[in-house]
Amino acid sequence: MRSQVSITEAVYKAVGGLRYAENPFIEALPPLPEHSMEYVTMVSNRPPVPDAELRKRGDVIRSTELSTMSDFVYPFLAYAKACKAIDTILRESYVSRNPISRDDKHRRHSIASSTGSLALPSNWKSSAQGHMILAMTGMGKSTLINAALARYDQVIAHTEYNGEHLRCHQIVYIKLVVPFDGTIRSLCDQFFQRIDAILGTNYTRQAKSLRSIAPMVNLMHQVATTCSIGLIVVDELQNLRAAKAAGAEALLNLFSDIIERLGISLIVVGTPAVQKVMARSVRNIRKLGSDGWTILNPMDPNSDEWINFTSSLWRYSYVTHHMPLSDTVRRAWFNACGGNTAFAALAFMLAQKHEIGGREVIDKESFERVIAKDMGFLKPAINALLSGSDTALAMFDDLVFTEEFKVLQSKMGLAKYDEAPKLVEPAQPDFDEVEAEARRAPPKAKKNKPSNDAAYLVDSSIEDPFVR
């Protein structure tokens, strides 16, 4: 299988601090900004604004230019905060996994030789952390993640560091999505497929020969360690709502396992519907939010955030009669989106589609027509946001956080959404219940001799370059 991702040769740069110094995996990453506010510029994207000459062009040309708005990324302060967190926990992931350290070599040997329960060296402790990003659909979670990771090469090839042999590949990050069935097997399958697509390997084929869950998880441990993954982004955590209680708990255990035992940091992304999942496993959620939380809430109509966002987006008006944005039009715009960023951009684009070649002006009537017709399917959700009624919002569990979530937040030791919770040492993850269920399933008839999963893992082609 051929790699679908370009591989970049490592170029090492001094990190300017003591904690990350003399670590090739960290020194090969882009340098950190000196100041937090630099992240505001990093996450923003402002495509060329239409000028008077473009607004005089024909309606067909101007209609095609509307897609430019999809490239617009407004630099919300919450985006900058989350990007800083991603930069930090990615590097923290490698602090305890410095490939030139003796402790890390011992850890790699333990994982490479493991065929069951993972026993790590007593003097090794994970430095990885978890950060949760929660927001309703359309608040820019994917935009935020893509902006934060855009400056990183996904795969870095190392050959030599400070005159010492260092031949390996470093996968800086991978993205996974919680499967709809919420099973460990489905997530593992997805993991191996992602690795194969990135490196051109055949781990998926090897994984399919394993008939039970525990060996597959062990294989995942070995592959993740061999590839020196720095960060795993896990999206759609709310999909665990539909999973059986035992299955959801097992998958959350696996996520904690990745942080605590593999030393890989996690970014976990979800909608407010995730609160139903969180209530089942406070211990695991505390670990997944060990670095803190980023909550992306809808904008308030009277906030500076809403005023600045709409003023910036208003510049991408392609109608002939481009007028200043009045308070009346801004209020009508808010009524068409409820403060949701994606709904706001959609309403503005649809309003222009109607007016280009017609009235050639965007006003209150433009937005009222959009919400009544084009965005009618979103109107119940938008009305619920506008009303603020608990009864109305209860019909949309992925829109807002409930009072129950605030109680749960308190249980996890959080004073505010975006503060890091206190940590508790997690118990050893247990996949026995899931594995027992797999054993109860009738085996498929085979003419050849059944394979030995444990022996397969030892004799497989998986080889960590640091334990040769």
N, C-alpha and C positions, 0 to 999 in steps of 0.2 A: 504494500500500500504506500502511495506517495504522500509526503507531507503536504498539507494544504496551507501551511503557514511559513513565511520566510523566517530563516534563522539568522540571528545577528551575532557576529563575533564580539566577544567581551572586550570592552575598553574600560579600564579601571581608573576611577577618579577618587581623590581624597574626599572624605565625607565631612571634614571640618569639625568633628566631635570625637569623643573617646568611645562612646558606646558602640558605634557602628564601624570603628576603625579596624583595619586589617581583616576585613571579612569580604572575600571576593564576591560573594553573592550580593552583598549590599553595595559594594563599590562599583559593580557593573550596572547598577540602576541609575536613572537620571538623578542629578543632584536635587536636594530638597530646597524649596524656596527659603529665603532668609526670613521673610515675614508672612504672617498668616493672611494678610489682605491680598497677597499676590495670587492666592487661590481664586479670588473673585475674578481676576482677569483670566486665569487659566481655564475656568469652567464656562466662560461666556463665549458666545459666537454671534457676531453681528455682520450678516452678509451685506453687500452693497445696498444702500437705500435708493429707491427710485427718485430720479430728479424730474424737473419740469418737462424736459424733452421726452423722457420715457412716458410720462403721463399724457403726452399728446399723440402717442402712437395709436394704431388701430386696436380695436377691442380684442382681437385674437391674440396678438402679441402680448398685450397686457394681462390677459387671462392666463397665459402660460407662465408669466412671471410670478403668479400668486404662490407657486410651489416654493419660491424662495423663502417664504415664511416658515416652512418646515425646518429650515437650517438655523433659524433664530433661537438662541439659547440665552435667556436672561440670567444674569449672575445673582441669583438669590443667595443671601448670606448662609442659609441652611445648606446649600450646595457646597459652598466653600468650606464649611465646617465638616461636612461629610468627606470631602476630598482630602482634607488634612488628616482625618481619621484613617482613611484608606492608605494614604502614604505611610502613616506611622505604623499601623499594624502589619502591613506588608513587610516592612523592615524588621519589626519586632519578631516576626516569624523566623527570620534567619539568625537572630542573635544567638539562640541556643543551638542552632544548626550550622555553625561555621564549619565548612568542610575541611579546614586545615587544623581543627582542634581535635585533640585526643578523645574528649568526651563524645563528640559527635560521631567519630569513627566507631567507637564502642556501641553507640546507639544504632548505627546503621548495621553493624554486624548482628545485633540482637534481632532486628526486624527482618534482615535477609535470611536468618536461620530459623525464624519462627514458623511453626506449622500449626499453632493453636493460640492459646492465651499469650498475649504479648507481655514479656517481662523485660522492662527497660533497665538500664544501669541505674543503680541507686543514686549516683551522683549527677544524674542528668535531670533537668527540670525544664519543661516547656516554657518558652517566652511568648508563645502565640496568644492572640486575643481575638475576641469576637465583637462585631459591631452590627447593630440592627438598624435598618432603614425601613421605616413604615410610613405609608401614605396611601390615600385612596387612589383608585385608578385615574390616570390623567394628570397626576401631580408631578410627573417628571422623574420617577424612580430610574427608569431605563436610561433616560437622558443624562442623569447624574452619574450613573455607573459608567456609561460610555465615555463621558467627558473626563472622569477621573482616571480611567485606564488608557485613554488615547495616547498619552505621552510615553507609555511603556511598550517596549518590544515584548511580544509574548514568549518568545524562546530565545535564550542566549546560549551560545556555545563557548565553553571554556577550554583552553588548551594548556595554558601555563600562567602561574601567578607568582610574582616575585622570584622567578627562577626555578620554581618548583612545578613538577608535573601536575596538571589539574585538567584532565580530559573528561568532560561531562557536559550534559545539557541541563539547563535550568529553565523550567517552565515558570514564568513569573506569576501567571494567573490563569485560571480556567473558570468558565461559567457553567453552572448546572441549574436545572429547573426541577423543583420537587415534583415527582410524577403524580398523576391524578390518582393512581391507586395507592400512593403513599408507602410503597414497599421498598425495602432495602435492595432487593434484587433489581428492581427497575432503575433505582438510582445508580447502582454499581454498573449496570449495563450502559447507562448513559455516560458514566465516568470513563469507562474503557473506550467507548466510541469517540469521546472527545480527545482522549490521549492519542488514539490511533490517527485521528484527523490532523492533530498537531504535529506528531512526530513520524507518521507513516509506519507505525508499528502494527502488530497483530494481537494485541492483548484481548480484544473482544473474542477472537476465536478461542484463545486459551481459557477465558472465563466461562465460555459456554460449555466446556467440558466438566465444569464443577457442578455437582448436583445439589449441594446444600449451601446454606447462607454463610456459615462461619468461615469455610475456606475461601469463599468469594470476598468476604470482608478482609481476610488476611492477605489475599492477593492484591486488593486495593491498597492496603498498607504498604506492601512492598513496592508497587508501581509508583505510588505517590512519593515514597522516599527516594526511589531510584531517579525519578524525574526532578527532584528537588523543587517541588511546587511551593510557591511563596504564599499564594492567596487563592482561596476558593470562594467564588460568589455563588450563593444559593438563592435563587429567585422563587417567587410564588409559594412562600412557606404556608400560606393559607390553604393550599391544596390538601394539607393534612387533615382538614376538617372532615373530609369524606373517608379517611382511613380508619380502620378499626383501632380501638384504643391501644391495644398491644402493639400494633404495627407502627402507629404514630410515635409511641414512646420509644420503640426500638430505633426508629430513624433519628429521633432527637438525641438518643444515646450515641448514635454513630457520629452526629455532628460534634457532640462534646468530646468524643473519642478523638476526632480529627484534631481538635485544638489541644487537648491535654496530652495525648500520647504520640501523635504524629508531629506535633509542633507546628501545624499549619494554621494560619489565621483564617477566619471566616467573615464574610460579609453576608448577612442574612436579610433578604428583602421580602416584604409582604404588604398586604393591605390591612385595614383595621379588622377584617374578618379573622385575622390571625389570633385575636384575643381568645377565641374559643379553643385554639390549640394551646396557647400559653397557659391557660387555666389548668390544663392536664399535667403539666410538668414544669413547675416553678424552678426546680433545681437546674434543669437543662437550659431554660430560657435565661437564667442568671448567667450561665457560662457564655451563651451566645451573645449576650450584651455586656460582656466584661469590660469592653472599652467604652461603652456608652451607647446612646441611641440617637438617631436623627429622625425627627417626626416632621413630615411635610404636610402642614395643614392648609386648607383652602384660605385664600386671602380675604381680609375684611374690606368692605367697600370704602371705609374711611381711613384705611391704613396708608402710610407712605409707600409701602410695598406695592399695593394695588395701583396707586397713582403713578408710580415710577414705571411699573411694568407696562401698563396700558399706554403711557406716554411714549415709551420706547417702541412698542409694537405698532402704535398708530402711524409711525413714520413710514411703515411699509404699506401705505395706501396707494393703490394704482388707479383710482378713479380720477377722472379729469379735474374735477373740482375738489382739490385737497384742502379741507378746512381745518382750523385749529380744533382740538378735542375739547368740547365743552363738558361741563358737569352733567348736563342733561343726557348727553350721548353716552358719557362714561357710566352713568347709572343704568341706562338701558342695556349697555354692554354687560354690566354685572348681573342684571336680571336674566341675561341669556346664558350665563355660565356658572353662577353661584360661587365665583371666586376660584374655580378650578382652572389651572393654567391651560390644560389641553382643550377644555371646553371653550375657554376664552379665545384661543387661537383659531379653533374651528369656527366659532361664531363669526369672527372677523373675516375669515377667508370666504365663508359662504355668503356673508353680506356683500362682499365685493363681487363675488361671482354674479349675483343678481343685478348689481348696480352698474357694472362695466358693460357698456353698450346700451344702457338704459338711462336711468336718471343721472348717473355719473356723480353721485354724492353719497356719503355714508352718514346717516343720521339716526335718530331714535327709531323711526319707522323701519329702517333697515334691520336693526336687531330684533325688533318685535316680530317682524315677518319670519326671520330665521328661526326663532324659538317656537313659533306657532306651527311652522311647516317643516322645514328641513331638519330641525333637531327635536322634533316632536317625540321621538323615541326616548330621548334623554330628559324630557320635560318633567316626569315624575321625580326623578332623582334630583334634578336641579331645584324643583319646587321644595323638596324636602330640605335641601341645603339652605335655601332662602328662608324657610320658615323657622328653622332651628328647633322644630318640635320633636321631642323625644319619640312620640308616637309615629310621626312620619318617617323619621330617620331609622326607626327600628325595622322598617321594611327593607332597608338596604344595609346589610351588615358590613359591607365593605366601604362605607362612606365615612363614618366617624367612630371615634373611640367612646365607649359607654362609661357609665359610672362604675360598672363592674371592673372595667380595665383599670380605673384609678385605684380601686381597692387592691387589685392584683399588683399594681405598680408599688403600692405601699408594702405588700408582702415581700416583694423582691428588694426592699431597702432603697427604693428610689424616691427622692424628694421631688424630682422633676423628670419629665420625659427624657431629657437629653443628658442626664447625669449618669455616670457609670455606677452600676450596682456593686454592692459588696460581694466578694466571691466566697464560695464554699467549695471545698475540695470534692469533686464528683466521685461517686462510687464507680467501681469497675463496670463498664458497660456490659450488659448481659443480653445476648441474642438467643438464649436457650429456648425461649417460648416460640420465637419465630422459626428456629431451626427444627424444633420438635414438630411444628406444624408441617414443615417440609418433609420430615421423615414419615409422617402419617400418610402422605400422598402416595398412592400406588406407583411403584417404579415402572418405567417403560421396559418392556421386554427387549433383551439384547442377546444376540447370538455370541458375541465376543465376551471375553472376560471383563467384568466391571473394573473401572479404573480406580486407583487409589488416590484420593484427593491430596492427602498429605504428601505422599511420595511425589505427586505431580508438581507440587509447589517447590519442593527441593530440587527436582531435576529439570524444572522448566528453564526457558531461555531468559527469564528475568534475572538481570545481573546488575547490581549496583557497582558502578566503577570505583567506588571508594572501598570496597570490601574484597577486591580481587586478591 
